[in-house]
Amino acid sequence: MKCARVFLWFVGLMFIAFGAGFVLAPDIVFPLYTGAPLLTASAVTDVRAHNGGLGIGAGLWLLYCLKGHIRFGMVGVAMIHAAIATSRMLGFVLDGYPNIFMVCFLAVEISLAAGAVLILRRMQAEQASCRSHSPQQSLPSLTAGRAYPGRA
């Protein structure tokens, strides 16, 4: 399904781009989105690793899924973004109202999770439709009721 492939390309590249930003310039990217500076070397390293490395790894995995594992990639997109969105909403409740970037990220995360679920459902419906129209399954109905020589 072309839509799923394009979706996985987009999300995979988005993960890689955000991850690269956090790996290459965490002291610029992190404060831009959060409004808070990274104050220690350990904080910078942790942002590089978690926000950067994990983002790059997830993006590469999604691109790998394009080699015949589209469904796994779509499930990954849905689960990852649902978990991030849920955690972000919990942060809103526990930590107070966030800046506009956090609200926009939440909207994107919910949209990507929902989009992945909708594409998965469409893929499942198409697969079920293909199964119901396969020649192997319709073959018995073509020969039903016919008498064959040598058969009782």
MDAnalysis code that builds the backbone (N, CA, C; Angstrom):
import MDAnalysis as mda
import numpy as np

u = mda.Universe.empty(456, n_residues=152, atom_resindex=np.repeat(np.arange(152), 3), trajectory=True)
u.add_TopologyAttr("name", ["N", "CA", "C"] * 152)
u.add_TopologyAttr("resid", np.arange(1, 153))
u.add_TopologyAttr("resname", ["MET", "LYS", "CYS", "ALA", "ARG", "VAL", "PHE", "LEU", "TRP", "PHE", "VAL", "GLY", "LEU", "MET", "PHE", "ILE", "ALA", "PHE", "GLY", "ALA", "GLY", "PHE", "VAL", "LEU", "ALA", "PRO", "ASP", "ILE", "VAL", "PHE", "PRO", "LEU", "TYR", "THR", "GLY", "ALA", "PRO", "LEU", "LEU", "THR", "ALA", "SER", "ALA", "VAL", "THR", "ASP", "VAL", "ARG", "ALA", "HIS", "ASN", "GLY", "GLY", "LEU", "GLY", "ILE", "GLY", "ALA", "GLY", "LEU", "TRP", "LEU", "LEU", "TYR", "CYS", "LEU", "LYS", "GLY", "HIS", "ILE", "ARG", "PHE", "GLY", "MET", "VAL", "GLY", "VAL", "ALA", "MET", "ILE", "HIS", "ALA", "ALA", "ILE", "ALA", "THR", "SER", "ARG", "MET", "LEU", "GLY", "PHE", "VAL", "LEU", "ASP", "GLY", "TYR", "PRO", "ASN", "ILE", "PHE", "MET", "VAL", "CYS", "PHE", "LEU", "ALA", "VAL", "GLU", "ILE", "SER", "LEU", "ALA", "ALA", "GLY", "ALA", "VAL", "LEU", "ILE", "LEU", "ARG", "ARG", "MET", "GLN", "ALA", "GLU", "GLN", "ALA", "SER", "CYS", "ARG", "SER", "HIS", "SER", "PRO", "GLN", "GLN", "SER", "LEU", "PRO", "SER", "LEU", "THR", "ALA", "GLY", "ARG", "ALA", "TYR", "PRO", "GLY", "ARG", "ALA"])
u.atoms.positions = np.array([
    [0.840, -1.177, 0.000],
    [0.000, 0.000, 0.000],
    [0.891, 1.248, 0.000],
    [0.722, 2.045, -1.017],
    [1.580, 3.212, -1.207],
    [1.436, 4.228, -0.071],
    [0.239, 4.425, 0.410],
    [-0.011, 5.389, 1.489],
    [0.802, 5.029, 2.735],
    [0.832, 3.753, 3.081],
    [1.590, 3.305, 4.257],
    [3.079, 3.522, 4.050],
    [3.570, 3.259, 2.869],
    [4.996, 3.436, 2.576],
    [5.393, 4.913, 2.696],
    [4.586, 5.790, 2.131],
    [4.868, 7.233, 2.200],
    [4.819, 7.695, 3.654],
    [3.836, 7.209, 4.390],
    [3.685, 7.559, 5.807],
    [4.925, 7.125, 6.591],
    [5.383, 5.891, 6.381],
    [6.571, 5.405, 7.086],
    [7.818, 6.201, 6.701],
    [7.965, 6.528, 5.426],
    [9.091, 7.361, 5.001],
    [9.062, 8.694, 5.741],
    [7.907, 9.338, 5.741],
    [7.760, 10.648, 6.380],
    [8.106, 10.574, 7.862],
    [7.496, 9.640, 8.581],
    [7.723, 9.550, 10.027],
    [9.169, 9.136, 10.317],
    [9.694, 8.199, 9.555],
    [11.077, 7.782, 9.756],
    [12.054, 8.934, 9.567],
    [11.878, 9.687, 8.491],
    [12.763, 10.835, 8.238],
    [12.580, 11.936, 9.285],
    [11.346, 12.101, 9.756],
    [11.083, 13.089, 10.799],
    [11.821, 12.713, 12.090],
    [11.756, 11.433, 12.466],
    [12.483, 10.972, 13.648],
    [13.983, 11.220, 13.493],
    [14.518, 10.878, 12.335],
    [15.957, 11.045, 12.101],
    [16.342, 12.517, 12.161],
    [15.545, 13.389, 11.564],
    [15.854, 14.822, 11.563],
    [15.830, 15.396, 12.981],
    [14.785, 15.085, 13.749],
    [14.723, 15.585, 15.124],
    [15.861, 14.989, 15.948],
    [16.101, 13.698, 15.772],
    [17.186, 13.055, 16.507],
    [18.532, 13.683, 16.204],
    [18.782, 13.952, 14.925],
    [20.052, 14.576, 14.529],
    [20.198, 15.958, 15.161],
    [19.109, 16.697, 15.214],
    [19.159, 18.014, 15.865],
    [19.552, 17.911, 17.325],
    [19.001, 16.926, 18.017],
    [19.335, 16.751, 19.431],
    [20.747, 16.199, 19.629],
    [21.238, 15.387, 18.708],
    [22.606, 14.873, 18.822],
    [23.620, 15.976, 18.517],
    [23.384, 16.723, 17.453],
    [24.362, 17.705, 16.984],
    [24.332, 19.025, 17.744],
    [23.158, 19.439, 18.209],
    [23.056, 20.747, 18.872],
    [22.031, 20.719, 20.010],
    [22.220, 19.853, 21.000],
    [21.223, 19.752, 22.069],
    [21.072, 21.042, 22.875],
    [22.153, 21.789, 23.021],
    [22.075, 23.024, 23.794],
    [21.320, 24.135, 23.070],
    [21.058, 23.953, 21.789],
    [20.241, 24.903, 21.023],
    [18.817, 24.379, 20.873],
    [18.683, 23.119, 20.478],
    [17.370, 22.539, 20.171],
    [16.522, 22.368, 21.430],
    [17.089, 21.824, 22.483],
    [16.317, 21.569, 23.706],
    [15.704, 22.844, 24.283],
    [16.492, 23.918, 24.496],
    [15.885, 25.148, 25.025],
    [14.864, 25.777, 24.078],
    [15.070, 25.589, 22.774],
    [14.122, 26.135, 21.801],
    [12.724, 25.568, 22.044],
    [12.643, 24.257, 22.279],
    [11.349, 23.600, 22.460],
    [10.807, 23.692, 23.880],
    [11.703, 23.658, 24.857],
    [11.235, 23.590, 26.244],
    [11.278, 24.922, 26.971],
    [12.118, 25.838, 26.513],
    [12.276, 27.103, 27.220],
    [13.226, 26.997, 28.394],
    [13.885, 25.840, 28.553],
    [14.801, 25.635, 29.672],
    [16.178, 25.238, 29.145],
    [17.231, 25.849, 29.678],
    [18.581, 25.491, 29.231],
    [19.040, 24.175, 29.854],
    [19.979, 23.533, 29.181],
    [20.634, 22.351, 29.739],
    [21.800, 22.862, 30.590],
    [21.765, 22.598, 31.882],
    [22.714, 23.238, 32.789],
    [23.955, 22.418, 33.121],
    [23.938, 21.127, 32.845],
    [25.104, 20.304, 33.180],
    [25.509, 19.461, 31.974],
    [26.756, 18.990, 32.002],
    [27.241, 18.118, 30.931],
    [26.419, 16.825, 30.884],
    [26.033, 16.316, 32.035],
    [25.223, 15.096, 32.066],
    [23.854, 15.318, 31.426],
    [23.275, 16.493, 31.611],
    [21.983, 16.805, 30.992],
    [22.118, 16.844, 29.477],
    [23.194, 17.444, 28.985],
    [23.427, 17.515, 27.535],
    [23.616, 16.111, 26.971],
    [24.414, 15.294, 27.659],
    [24.657, 13.924, 27.205],
    [23.371, 13.111, 27.200],
    [22.554, 13.263, 28.227],
    [21.310, 12.510, 28.295],
    [20.352, 12.924, 27.183],
    [20.282, 14.212, 26.872],
    [19.432, 14.682, 25.776],
    [19.957, 14.156, 24.447],
    [21.283, 14.158, 24.261],
    [21.861, 13.577, 23.039],
    [21.451, 12.116, 22.901],
    [21.554, 11.367, 23.995],
    [21.280, 9.930, 23.956],
    [19.800, 9.628, 23.780],
    [18.970, 10.181, 24.649],
    [17.550, 9.833, 24.611],
    [16.794, 10.538, 23.491],
    [16.877, 11.832, 23.437],
    [16.142, 12.545, 22.397],
    [16.784, 12.356, 21.024],
    [18.114, 12.317, 20.994],
    [18.810, 12.190, 19.721],
    [18.977, 10.763, 19.261],
    [19.672, 9.978, 20.056],
    [19.955, 8.594, 19.669],
    [18.706, 7.750, 19.502],
    [17.779, 7.894, 20.418],
    [16.538, 7.130, 20.312],
    [15.729, 7.559, 19.085],
    [15.707, 8.855, 18.808],
    [15.000, 9.342, 17.621],
    [15.616, 8.819, 16.333],
    [16.938, 8.861, 16.253],
    [17.616, 8.350, 15.055],
    [17.366, 6.847, 14.919],
    [17.496, 6.121, 16.021],
    [17.266, 4.674, 15.984],
    [15.853, 4.316, 15.563],
    [14.871, 5.013, 16.107],
    [13.474, 4.749, 15.735],
    [13.248, 5.067, 14.259],
    [13.818, 6.163, 13.793],
    [13.667, 6.521, 12.383],
    [14.292, 5.497, 11.455],
    [15.482, 5.033, 11.799],
    [16.139, 4.012, 10.984],
    [15.342, 2.709, 10.982],
    [14.787, 2.352, 12.137],
    [13.976, 1.135, 12.222],
    [12.737, 1.256, 11.327],
    [12.096, 2.411, 11.337],
    [10.917, 2.604, 10.492],
    [11.294, 2.526, 9.016],
    [12.429, 3.081, 8.650],
    [12.871, 2.980, 7.259],
    [13.207, 1.535, 6.903],
    [13.778, 0.792, 7.833],
    [14.047, -0.631, 7.599],
    [12.740, -1.393, 7.368],
    [11.707, -1.025, 8.077],
    [10.404, -1.694, 7.939],
    [9.845, -1.557, 6.522],
    [10.335, -0.595, 5.760],
    [9.895, -0.437, 4.377],
    [10.331, -1.602, 3.502],
    [11.273, -2.416, 3.961],
    [11.780, -3.551, 3.188],
    [10.918, -4.797, 3.366],
    [9.648, -4.653, 3.593],
    [8.769, -5.807, 3.677],
    [8.097, -5.997, 5.027],
    [8.254, -5.047, 5.909],
    [7.641, -5.145, 7.238],
    [6.782, -3.910, 7.514],
    [5.998, -3.542, 6.539],
    [5.194, -2.313, 6.626],
    [4.278, -2.350, 7.855],
    [3.618, -3.473, 8.061],
    [2.675, -3.577, 9.191],
    [3.405, -3.348, 10.521],
    [4.592, -3.949, 10.704],
    [5.350, -3.731, 11.937],
    [5.714, -2.261, 12.102],
    [6.089, -1.623, 11.019],
    [6.413, -0.208, 11.075],
    [5.222, 0.641, 11.478],
    [4.071, 0.322, 10.916],
    [2.863, 1.092, 11.239],
    [2.459, 0.883, 12.702],
    [2.570, -0.353, 13.170],
    [2.278, -0.622, 14.588],
    [3.260, 0.157, 15.458],
    [4.528, 0.176, 15.052],
    [5.526, 0.946, 15.788],
    [5.191, 2.423, 15.858],
    [4.805, 2.999, 14.738],
    [4.429, 4.421, 14.718],
    [3.258, 4.666, 15.672],
    [2.249, 3.814, 15.604],
    [1.077, 3.987, 16.467],
    [1.455, 3.884, 17.943],
    [2.216, 2.851, 18.284],
    [2.571, 2.645, 19.693],
    [3.500, 3.733, 20.230],
    [4.511, 4.072, 19.456],
    [5.467, 5.092, 19.904],
    [4.774, 6.426, 20.116],
    [3.987, 6.848, 19.129],
    [3.348, 8.162, 19.254],
    [2.231, 8.179, 20.287],
    [1.531, 7.077, 20.456],
    [0.515, 7.010, 21.510],
    [1.181, 7.100, 22.884],
    [2.313, 6.423, 23.056],
    [3.021, 6.478, 24.335],
    [3.574, 7.877, 24.610],
    [4.154, 8.492, 23.581],
    [4.684, 9.852, 23.768],
    [3.547, 10.818, 24.091],
    [2.447, 10.738, 23.348],
    [1.314, 11.647, 23.581],
    [0.719, 11.440, 24.972],
    [0.583, 10.191, 25.388],
    [0.034, 9.906, 26.721],
    [0.954, 10.467, 27.805],
    [2.248, 10.267, 27.646],
    [3.210, 10.793, 28.619],
    [3.203, 12.315, 28.636],
    [3.066, 12.918, 27.469],
    [3.030, 14.381, 27.400],
    [1.781, 14.926, 28.100],
    [0.638, 14.269, 27.861],
    [-0.601, 14.713, 28.530],
    [-0.490, 14.546, 30.042],
    [0.119, 13.465, 30.489],
    [0.337, 13.271, 31.921],
    [1.206, 14.401, 32.465],
    [2.220, 14.789, 31.711],
    [3.050, 15.919, 32.113],
    [2.262, 17.209, 32.211],
    [1.340, 17.421, 31.292],
    [0.502, 18.627, 31.356],
    [-0.287, 18.650, 32.669],
    [-0.819, 17.494, 33.039],
    [-1.631, 17.403, 34.260],
    [-0.763, 17.572, 35.509],
    [0.364, 16.880, 35.538],
    [1.204, 16.889, 36.731],
    [2.075, 18.136, 36.864],
    [2.516, 18.685, 35.734],
    [3.524, 19.745, 35.767],
    [2.987, 21.131, 35.450],
    [1.770, 21.225, 34.981],
    [1.224, 22.526, 34.645],
    [1.184, 22.741, 33.142],
    [0.614, 23.860, 32.754],
    [0.418, 24.155, 31.338],
    [1.757, 24.394, 30.644],
    [1.957, 23.774, 29.493],
    [3.233, 23.866, 28.772],
    [3.279, 25.047, 27.798],
    [4.414, 25.176, 27.134],
    [4.523, 26.198, 26.095],
    [3.841, 25.715, 24.810],
    [3.779, 26.579, 23.826],
    [3.056, 26.277, 22.584],
    [3.690, 25.124, 21.813],
    [5.013, 24.970, 21.896],
    [5.661, 23.850, 21.211],
    [5.139, 22.515, 21.732],
    [4.982, 22.407, 23.038],
    [4.519, 21.148, 23.630],
    [3.094, 20.825, 23.179],
    [2.260, 21.833, 23.073],
    [0.883, 21.633, 22.601],
    [0.889, 21.204, 21.135],
    [1.728, 21.842, 20.337],
    [1.829, 21.457, 18.917],
    [2.372, 20.046, 18.763],
    [3.383, 19.703, 19.556],
    [3.914, 18.333, 19.503],
    [2.831, 17.320, 19.857],
    [2.035, 17.639, 20.857],
    [0.953, 16.734, 21.246],
    [-0.020, 16.529, 20.091],
    [-0.374, 17.605, 19.417],
    [-1.290, 17.492, 18.275],
    [-0.689, 16.611, 17.180],
    [0.597, 16.786, 16.901],
    [1.268, 15.969, 15.879],
    [1.313, 14.510, 16.317],
    [1.654, 14.264, 17.570],
    [1.750, 12.884, 18.075],
    [0.412, 12.161, 18.005],
    [-0.647, 12.843, 18.407],
    [-1.976, 12.229, 18.324],
    [-2.348, 11.972, 16.871],
    [-2.051, 12.935, 16.002],
    [-2.368, 12.775, 14.579],
    [-1.611, 11.606, 13.953],
    [-0.326, 11.475, 14.285],
    [0.462, 10.377, 13.720],
    [0.008, 9.020, 14.252],
    [-0.306, 8.949, 15.535],
    [-0.798, 7.688, 16.099],
    [-2.129, 7.309, 15.447],
    [-3.033, 8.274, 15.349],
    [-4.339, 8.009, 14.730],
    [-4.180, 7.666, 13.251],
    [-3.315, 8.380, 12.551],
    [-3.075, 8.088, 11.140],
    [-2.553, 6.684, 10.939],
    [-1.631, 6.265, 11.792],
    [-1.091, 4.908, 11.684],
    [-2.182, 3.863, 11.921],
    [-3.036, 4.094, 12.901],
    [-4.127, 3.152, 13.175],
    [-5.094, 3.097, 11.993],
    [-5.425, 4.227, 11.430],
    [-6.333, 4.241, 10.274],
    [-5.721, 3.517, 9.072],
    [-4.439, 3.742, 8.836],
    [-3.783, 3.052, 7.723],
    [-3.724, 1.555, 7.991],
    [-3.442, 1.159, 9.230],
    [-3.439, -0.270, 9.579],
    [-4.803, -0.896, 9.326],
    [-5.864, -0.209, 9.702],
    [-7.224, -0.731, 9.465],
    [-7.505, -0.861, 7.976],
    [-7.063, 0.120, 7.224],
    [-7.260, 0.075, 5.770],
    [-6.480, -1.089, 5.156],
    [-5.252, -1.288, 5.641],
    [-4.447, -2.419, 5.166],
    [-5.127, -3.748, 5.489],
    [-5.677, -3.843, 6.682],
    [-6.361, -5.066, 7.096],
    [-7.594, -5.305, 6.223],
    [-8.354, -4.257, 5.942],
    [-9.533, -4.398, 5.091],
    [-9.143, -4.811, 3.679],
    [-8.076, -4.229, 3.148],
    [-7.618, -4.599, 1.808],
    [-7.144, -6.046, 1.769],
    [-6.460, -6.460, 2.820],
    [-5.978, -7.836, 2.882],
    [-7.157, -8.813, 2.948],
    [-8.169, -8.485, 3.730],
    [-9.352, -9.338, 3.822],
    [-10.078, -9.383, 2.483],
    [-10.124, -8.256, 1.796],
    [-10.774, -8.198, 0.491],
    [-10.030, -9.055, -0.526],
    [-8.707, -8.998, -0.479],
    [-7.902, -9.810, -1.404],
    [-8.092, -11.295, -1.132],
    [-8.185, -11.661, 0.135],
    [-8.388, -13.072, 0.475],
    [-9.732, -13.577, -0.021],
    [-10.748, -12.741, 0.058],
    [-12.078, -13.184, -0.356],
    [-12.195, -13.288, -1.875],
    [-11.265, -12.669, -2.599],
    [-11.301, -12.727, -4.057],
    [-10.169, -13.554, -4.654],
    [-9.462, -14.313, -3.829],
    [-8.337, -15.090, -4.360],
    [-8.850, -16.264, -5.176],
    [-8.156, -16.629, -6.241],
    [-8.590, -17.738, -7.111],
    [-8.646, -19.072, -6.377],
    [-7.768, -19.292, -5.418],
    [-7.764, -20.559, -4.706],
    [-9.027, -20.751, -3.886],
    [-9.540, -19.697, -3.314],
    [-10.741, -19.836, -2.511],
    [-11.993, -19.920, -3.372],
    [-11.975, -19.347, -4.553],
    [-13.165, -19.405, -5.390],
    [-13.202, -20.679, -6.238],
    [-12.100, -21.393, -6.338],
    [-12.039, -22.599, -7.142],
    [-13.041, -23.666, -6.714],
    [-13.173, -23.976, -5.420],
    [-14.152, -25.003, -5.052],
    [-15.582, -24.657, -5.460],
    [-15.938, -23.392, -5.445],
    [-17.296, -23.024, -5.818],
    [-17.522, -23.239, -7.318],
    [-16.470, -23.154, -8.117],
    [-16.601, -23.375, -9.546],
    [-16.828, -24.854, -9.868],
    [-16.260, -25.723, -9.059],
    [-16.348, -27.162, -9.342],
    [-17.401, -27.859, -8.496],
    [-18.060, -27.146, -7.612],
    [-19.051, -27.781, -6.742],
    [-20.217, -28.343, -7.571],
    [-20.586, -29.545, -7.246],
    [-21.736, -30.165, -7.881],
    [-21.427, -30.876, -9.197],
    [-20.224, -30.812, -9.668],
    [-19.861, -31.472, -10.907],
    [-19.425, -32.910, -10.618],
    [-19.762, -33.790, -11.520],
    [-19.350, -35.190, -11.374],
    [-18.062, -35.389, -12.125],
    [-17.106, -36.011, -11.483],
    [-15.825, -36.316, -12.101],
    [-15.712, -37.824, -12.271],
    [-15.200, -38.275, -13.417],
    [-15.027, -39.724, -13.624],
    [-14.106, -40.325, -12.558],
    [-14.494, -41.469, -12.042],
    [-13.689, -42.171, -11.068],
    [-13.902, -41.704, -9.645],
    [-14.786, -40.749, -9.425],
    [-15.050, -40.268, -8.061],
    [-16.458, -40.687, -7.673],
    [-16.585, -40.999, -6.429],
    [-17.902, -41.440, -5.947],
    [-18.742, -40.269, -5.495],
])
